[in-house]
Amino acid sequence: MMNIKTLENIEYEGNSQTSILESARNSGYNFEYSCENGQCGVCKTSLLKGEVIELQDQVALSGVEIANNRILTCCCAPKTDVLIDAVELSALAGIEIKTLPVRINSIMKVSRNIIEVELRLPPTASLNFLEGQFIDVIGPNGVRRSYSIANMADEKTIKLYIKKVEQGVLSKYWFNEAKKSDLLRIEGPKGTFFFRGKCKKIVCLATGTGIAPIKSILDRLDKQHGCGNELEVALYWGNRSREDFFWQPSCKNLNVNYYSVLSRGDDSWQGRVGYVQDVAGEDIQDYNDTEVYACGSLQMIESAKKALTARGLPDTRFYADAFVSS
Ligand SMILES: Cc1cc2nc3c(=O)[nH]c(=O)nc-3n(C[C@H](O)[C@H](O)[C@H](O)COP(=O)(O)OP(=O)(O)OC[C@H]3O[C@@H](n4cnc5c(N)ncnc54)[C@H](O)[C@@H]3O)c2cc1C
């Protein structure tokens, strides 16, 4: 057994076969994470003392980061006692990750290659989550993929927006075989993409179905009148094709400036043109009291983080969920 300690003086036990992240969870602590396979980089932290064993490839780390003792807590187990600078997320205390059976309630095509799937829990079951989190769906033959929850936690069903990936294993099921009442399993809620509420100015960046957790967060803020009234929200949603804008915000209490952004416009397109991170970067002059929520492609997230932090956004105010493949 090894001792894992953080700068906040959280201490727990780990071992050489279990990731630092998973051991934390087993001890009731939550650190930032998303994909858990080394690709997204959300769980990046600094190793301040001790040594680790790499359990899986730390794809999201650059050579410079490795040289500077940066590690991914989802990929590394302790080899000795370690000290890390991960921050505990107390907002997730009491949110239990469960495996539950679900049935498909409905499947609806919302654009050429996107479906809305509604899942129904058993009458006696419930899923407590923070808006912005995702679930793993375990489909036929045990194939597991992550999908962000698009609705609020107090609704009876779970809504997902799923994009067709050519040759995709679970895409094949969703787009060719899935039907009402099919029985699946879900595991969740997962991830640490949820509203932190530290700032008054909120910038949301989404590409494609990355709008799902942003919708969930905005719906929740809209419902919480008091909080919503004080916030200024800008939402930039990017798609390749105009028919992929299958939703738009309809907030009653929340002040949302919404910009639909086509990567390549044409003469009849009334919205903005370009990449969401560039369009948002052109608009935002001042990053004081601002936090950014970005969800969708890894490319957008990496580019947005680089561009916005270079203009003055502290990187601790940039929250992201990258839809990387499993
Ligand atoms: C935290 C998280 C949340 C997610 N939430 C959503 C969501 O709400 N909605 C949603 O549609 N997806 C979401 N995803 C992506 C989803 O989990 C799957 O990766 C995706 O649906 C492809 O699964 P598949 O089985 O169809 O394809 P796979 O069999 O996994 O992949 C087939 C091939 O396509 C490639 N590929 C996989 N994904 C993509 C992609 N997006 N673009 C291009 N090539 C790709 C793979 O590398 C592989 O070569 C999320 C992923 C993560 C990590």
The ligand as an SDF file (V2000), in Angstrom:
LIG
                    3D

 53 58  0  0  0  0  0  0  0  0999 V2000
  -16.8700   12.0310  -22.0220 C   0  0  0  0  0  0  0  0  0  0  0  0
  -17.4350   11.7050  -23.3770 C   0  0  0  0  0  0  0  0  0  0  0  0
  -18.7270   12.1060  -23.6970 C   0  0  0  0  0  0  0  0  0  0  0  0
  -19.2470   11.8150  -24.9610 C   0  0  0  0  0  0  0  0  0  0  0  0
  -20.5140   12.2400  -25.2570 N   0  0  0  0  0  0  0  0  0  0  0  0
  -21.0100   12.0370  -26.4960 C   0  0  0  0  0  0  0  0  0  0  0  0
  -22.3250   12.5220  -26.8450 C   0  0  0  0  0  0  0  0  0  0  0  0
  -23.0490   13.1220  -26.0350 O   0  0  0  0  0  0  0  0  0  0  0  0
  -22.7500   12.2910  -28.1140 N   0  0  0  0  0  0  0  0  0  0  0  0
  -21.9950   11.6420  -29.0540 C   0  0  0  0  0  0  0  0  0  0  0  0
  -22.4460   11.5050  -30.1970 O   0  0  0  0  0  0  0  0  0  0  0  0
  -20.7690   11.1490  -28.7390 N   0  0  0  0  0  0  0  0  0  0  0  0
  -20.2690   11.3220  -27.4910 C   0  0  0  0  0  0  0  0  0  0  0  0
  -19.0250   10.8220  -27.1700 N   0  0  0  0  0  0  0  0  0  0  0  0
  -18.3210    9.9670  -28.1590 C   0  0  0  0  0  0  0  0  0  0  0  0
  -18.8210    8.5140  -28.0110 C   0  0  0  0  0  0  0  0  0  0  0  0
  -18.4730    8.0100  -26.7210 O   0  0  0  0  0  0  0  0  0  0  0  0
  -18.2100    7.5570  -29.0290 C   0  0  0  0  0  0  0  0  0  0  0  0
  -16.8080    7.6640  -29.0130 O   0  0  0  0  0  0  0  0  0  0  0  0
  -18.6870    7.8130  -30.4450 C   0  0  0  0  0  0  0  0  0  0  0  0
  -20.1070    7.8070  -30.4630 O   0  0  0  0  0  0  0  0  0  0  0  0
  -18.1820    6.7300  -31.4110 C   0  0  0  0  0  0  0  0  0  0  0  0
  -18.5630    5.4570  -30.9490 O   0  0  0  0  0  0  0  0  0  0  0  0
  -18.7890    4.2550  -31.9860 P   0  0  0  0  0  0  0  0  0  0  0  0
  -18.8550    2.9840  -31.2360 O   0  0  0  0  0  0  0  0  0  0  0  0
  -19.9140    4.5710  -32.9090 O   0  0  0  0  0  0  0  0  0  0  0  0
  -17.4570    4.3090  -32.8560 O   0  0  0  0  0  0  0  0  0  0  0  0
  -16.1000    3.4900  -32.5680 P   0  0  0  0  0  0  0  0  0  0  0  0
  -16.2840    2.0630  -32.9400 O   0  0  0  0  0  0  0  0  0  0  0  0
  -15.6420    3.8090  -31.1850 O   0  0  0  0  0  0  0  0  0  0  0  0
  -15.1150    4.2140  -33.5780 O   0  0  0  0  0  0  0  0  0  0  0  0
  -15.0240    3.8400  -34.9640 C   0  0  0  0  0  0  0  0  0  0  0  0
  -13.9100    4.6220  -35.6400 C   0  0  0  0  0  0  0  0  0  0  0  0
  -14.2760    6.0030  -35.7010 O   0  0  0  0  0  0  0  0  0  0  0  0
  -13.3230    6.8080  -35.0140 C   0  0  0  0  0  0  0  0  0  0  0  0
  -14.1130    7.8280  -34.2790 N   0  0  0  0  0  0  0  0  0  0  0  0
  -14.7340    7.6800  -33.0950 C   0  0  0  0  0  0  0  0  0  0  0  0
  -15.3750    8.8120  -32.7490 N   0  0  0  0  0  0  0  0  0  0  0  0
  -15.1470    9.6810  -33.7520 C   0  0  0  0  0  0  0  0  0  0  0  0
  -15.5330   11.0280  -33.9940 C   0  0  0  0  0  0  0  0  0  0  0  0
  -16.2920   11.7090  -33.1210 N   0  0  0  0  0  0  0  0  0  0  0  0
  -15.1360   11.6060  -35.1470 N   0  0  0  0  0  0  0  0  0  0  0  0
  -14.3930   10.9410  -36.0320 C   0  0  0  0  0  0  0  0  0  0  0  0
  -13.9740    9.6690  -35.8570 N   0  0  0  0  0  0  0  0  0  0  0  0
  -14.3420    9.0530  -34.7380 C   0  0  0  0  0  0  0  0  0  0  0  0
  -12.5740    5.8570  -34.0820 C   0  0  0  0  0  0  0  0  0  0  0  0
  -11.2520    6.3190  -33.8270 O   0  0  0  0  0  0  0  0  0  0  0  0
  -12.5980    4.5770  -34.8660 C   0  0  0  0  0  0  0  0  0  0  0  0
  -11.5510    4.5560  -35.7990 O   0  0  0  0  0  0  0  0  0  0  0  0
  -18.4740   11.1050  -25.9170 C   0  0  0  0  0  0  0  0  0  0  0  0
  -17.1820   10.6750  -25.5660 C   0  0  0  0  0  0  0  0  0  0  0  0
  -16.6670   10.9670  -24.3300 C   0  0  0  0  0  0  0  0  0  0  0  0
  -15.2790   10.4990  -23.9740 C   0  0  0  0  0  0  0  0  0  0  0  0
  1  2  1  0
  2  3  1  0
  2 52  2  0
  3  4  2  0
  4  5  1  0
  4 50  1  0
  5  6  2  0
  6  7  1  0
  6 13  1  0
  7  8  2  0
  7  9  1  0
  9 10  1  0
 10 11  2  0
 10 12  1  0
 12 13  2  0
 13 14  1  0
 14 15  1  0
 14 50  1  0
 15 16  1  0
 16 17  1  0
 16 18  1  0
 18 19  1  0
 18 20  1  0
 20 21  1  0
 20 22  1  0
 22 23  1  0
 23 24  1  0
 24 25  2  0
 24 26  1  0
 24 27  1  0
 27 28  1  0
 28 29  2  0
 28 30  1  0
 28 31  1  0
 31 32  1  0
 32 33  1  0
 33 34  1  0
 33 48  1  0
 34 35  1  0
 35 36  1  0
 35 46  1  0
 36 37  1  0
 36 45  1  0
 37 38  2  0
 38 39  1  0
 39 40  1  0
 39 45  2  0
 40 41  1  0
 40 42  2  0
 42 43  1  0
 43 44  2  0
 44 45  1  0
 46 47  1  0
 46 48  1  0
 48 49  1  0
 50 51  2  0
 51 52  1  0
 52 53  1  0
M  END
$$$$
